[in-house]
C-alpha cells in the first residue's frame, strides 16, 4: 500500500468525527433557537418574573405603584432578546447535553460512561438550584440594600421628626387629629432636591441576570471538582491542602460577580465555600470507590490506597528525619 493510501485511510475517521460534530452542533443550535423563540413569545411574563424582587422591595418601601422605564426606542426589544438568550440556553441545555453525550460516548469505556453520565444530569439541576437561590434570596437582599440605603435619609428624618415634640398650637394645624383646622395655606417651597428612584428596565435586569448566572455557575463547583477527581486531576488531599487559597479565590470571585455590598458578597462566599467542602467529600467518595475496585482486582492490599502519599509528596523535614534511619546499618 502506498503512502498516499495510508494518508487517505487515516483521514477517514477524522472526517467522520467532523461530520458527527457538525450534526451535533446543528441539533444543538436548532434546540437553542427553538428555546429562544419560546422564551421571546413569553418575554413580557418572564420580564415581570425577573423584576419581581425589585417590585416587592419598592412596595415594601412605600411605593404603591412601582414603575420601571426605558429611555431608548430599542431598549425594551433588546431587553427581551437578552431574556430570550438566557432562557433559550436554559431550556435547550438538556438537548445540548444529550448531543454532547452522543458525540463523546462512543469513545468511552463502559465504566467511563457510568461515571460521566451522572454529571450531565446533575449539572442543569445544580444550575437551576443556584439560579433559584439567587432570584429568591440574593437579589431581594441586594435590592433592599440599595433602595433602602437611598431611602435612609428619609427614614432618619422621620425618626428625628418624631423625636422632637410639636410646638404649642400644633393641634390647630390642617390635618391635626383634633378635628380643628385653620384656613388652608399653600405650603412653603421645600429647599433642596428630591431624590427619586426612576428605575431603568435594562439596568435592573442586568443586575438580576448577572446574579442568576453567577450563582448558577458557582453551583457547578461540585460537578467540576468531582469530575476532575474521577479523571485523576484532583484529589481530596490536594483540595484540603489548598483550602486557604480557595478562600482567597472565592472572596475575589464574590467581589467581582456581586454588587458592591457586603451582604450578597458574604452570602456568595458562604455558599461557594460550602460547595467547596462538599466537593472534597465527593472526591473522597470517588477515591474510596477506586480503592475498592483496586482491592477487588488485587492491585492493592486491604490496608493500602491508590491515593497514599508518594515519596515526592513528603516534606523536606520528614525526609531529613527519615534519612538517619535509612543509613542505619542495623535497619
N, C-alpha and C positions, 0 to 999 in steps of 0.2 A: 504493500500500500504506500502510496506517495505521501510526501509531506503535506501536499495540498489537501488530500483526502483526510488526513489526521486533523488538520485545522478545521475543515468543514464539520467533521464528526464532533469535535469538541465544542464548536459554537452552537450546535443544535440545541443542547439543553439550556444554554443561556437565552436563546431566542424564545424557547418555550416558557422560561421563567418570566421573561419580559412581557410576553403575551398574557400570561396569567396575571401578572401585576397590573397590566393595563385593564384587564377585565374587572379586577377587584376595585381598582380606582374608579372606574366608570360607575359601578354599582354604588360605591360609597358616595360619590358626588351626586348621583341621582337621588339617593336617600336624603342627603343633606338639602338638596333643592326642594324636595317634597316637604321635608320638615320645616324649611324656611317659609314656604308658601302657606302652610297650615298656620304657622305662628303669625305670619303677617295678616292672615284673614281674621285672627282674633287679637290683633295688635292692641286695640283700644282696651280690651279687657285685661290683657297682660300688663299694659302700662298702669292701669288702675291698681292691679295687684302689686306691682313693684313700688308704686308710690303710696301704698297703704301705710307704711311706718311713718312717713313724714306727715301724712294726713292726720293720723291719730295723734301725733305729737302736737301739731298745730291746734287741734281741737282741745287737747288737754291744757294747752297754754292760753285758752280763752278765745280762740278764733272759731266762731260758729260756722263760717263758710270759707274753708280753705280754698285758695285759688292758686294755680300754677300758670305760668305764662311762657310763651316763646316769642322771640324778637326778630326772627328771620322767616321768610315765607317757606323755606325748605327745611326748617329746623324740625318741625313735627314729623315730616315724612322720613327724614334720616334717623330720627329717634326710633320710629317704628322699624326701620331697617336694622338698626343695632339690636333691638329686641329680637327681631326675627333671626338674625345670625346666631345669637347665643341660644335662643330656643331651638333653632334648627339643628345645631350641633348636639344639644341635649337629647332631642327626640331621635336623631339619627345615630347616636353613638352605639346603641346595640347592633344596628346593621353594620356600622363601620367596624366594630369589634369582631363581629362574625366574619366579615370579609378578611380582616387581618388574620383571624384564626384559620380560615380556609387556605390562606396563602402560606402560612407558616407550618401548619400541622403536618403536611406530607414530609417535611424534613425532620420531624421529631420522632424520638422513640416513644414507646407506649408510656413508660414512666414519666418522660418529659411532658407528654400531653396531659397526663393526670395531674402533674404539678403546675402546669401553665394555665389550664382551663379555669380553676377557681379564681385566679387573679383577674381574668377578663370579666367574670361575673361580679366580683367584689368591687371593682373599680367604679362602675357607674353608681352602685349603691352608696359607696362612701362619698362620692361627689355630691349626690343628692342630699345626703345627711349633712355634709358641710354647707351646702347652699341653703338648706332649710335652717340650719343653726345661725347662719349669717343673717338671713332675712327676718327671722322671728325674734332673735335675741340681740345680735350685734348692731344691726342697722338701726333699730329703735333706740338703743342706748346712744349711738353716735348722734342721731338726730335730736334726741332730748338734750344731749350735752351742748351742741352747737346752738340750737334755737333757745334753749334755756339760758345759756350764757348771754345771748343777745338780749333776753328779757330780764336779766339780772338787775340792771339799774331801776327798772320799773318796780320790780319786786322789793328792792331795798327802799325805794321811795315810799311805797305803800306801808312798809313796816315803820319807817320814820314818821310818816303822817299819822299813823295810829298811836305812836308813842308820845306825840305832843298833844296836850289837852286842848280842846277847842276854846276859842276866846268867848267871853261873855256875849250873850245875844245871838250865838250861832244857831240856836233853835228857831230863830225867825227867818233864817235864810231860805231861799227857794229850795224845795226838796227836803226840808228838815222833817224828821219823823214826827214832830209835834202837830203837824197839820196846819200851822200858821205859815204864812208866806208873805214876803214883801213883793212889791211890783217887780216883775222880771227885768233884769238889767243885762244888756249884752256883755258877755264875758270879755275880760281884757285879753288882748293878744298875747299868746304864750311866747315866751322867749326860747331861743334855741331852735334846733331842727329835730323833727320827729323821725326816728329811725324805724322804718317799717320793712319787714321781710317780704320781698316780691320774688318768690322762687321761680327759677327757670327750669323747665322740664328736663332739658338735656344735661344740665349740671347736676341736678339732683339724681337723675338716673345714672349718671356717671359714677357717683359715689356708691350707689346701690349695687350696680353691676360689678364694680371693682371688688367690693366686699364679698359678693356671692362667688365670683370666680376665684378670689384669693383663698377663701375658706374651702371651697370645693377642691382646689388643687392641693392645699395643705393636708386635707384629709386623705390624700393619696399616699402619704408618707408610709403607713404600714404596708401597703401593697408594694411600693417601690423597694423598701428595705428587705421585706420578706422575699421578694423575687430575687434580689441581689444575694440574699443568704442562700437561697436554693441553688443559684448558679455558682456559689463559692466566691463571690465578690465581696461579701461582708460576713462578719462573724459576730456573735453576741459578745464575745470578749473584746473585740475591736470597738463595737458600739459603746460598751461600758467605759472603755478607756478614753474615748473621745467625747464623753458626755459634756465636759466643760467647754469644749469647742462648739459642740452642738448648741449649748445655751447661748453663746455669743452669736452664732449664726441665726438662731431663731429670733433673738432680740433685734438683729439687723433687719430680718425679713418683716417682722412685726412693725418696725418703724417705717419701712418702705411702702408696704401694701395697705396700711390702715390710715385713716385720717389722723391728724396730729393731736390726738387726745389720749391720755394715759389709760382710760378705761378700756377702749377697744384694743389698744396695744397689749394691755395686760391680759385681756381675755384670749387674744390670739396666741400669746406666749404660753399661757397655761394649757390651752387646748393642744397646741402643736407639741409642747414638751411632754404632755401626757401621751400623745400618739407616738412619740419617740420611745418612751418607756415601754409602751405596749409592743412596739416593733421589736425591741430587744427580746421580749419573752416569745414573740412569734418566731424570731430567728433561732432562739434557743430550742424551741419545739422542733423546728426543721432539723437542727443538728442532732437532737435526740433520735429523730426518725432515721436519719442517715446512719447513726451509730447502731441502731437496732438492726437495720438491714445489713451492715457490715459484719455484725456479730453472727447473724444468721448464715452468712456466706463464709464464715470462718476467717475473715480478713483480720479481725482484731479479737482479742480475748474479752472476757466479760468485764474486767476491770480497766480496760483501755477505751480510748475515744479517738476518733479521727481528728478531733479538734484540740488535742493536747498541745501544750506549749512546745514549740520547736526549740532547738538549740539556738537558733538565730534570735528568738524572742527573749532569751534570758538576758537580764541586765548585766552590765559590766560588774556591778558589785557582787551579784550572785556567782558570776563566772570566777571572780577573784577568790570568793570564799570556797569554791569547789576545787580550785587549782591545787592546793596542797594535798587534798585527799587523792587527786589523780596521780600526783607524783610520789605518794607514799608507797614504799616498796612492800609494806605489809598488806596493802589493799589487794 
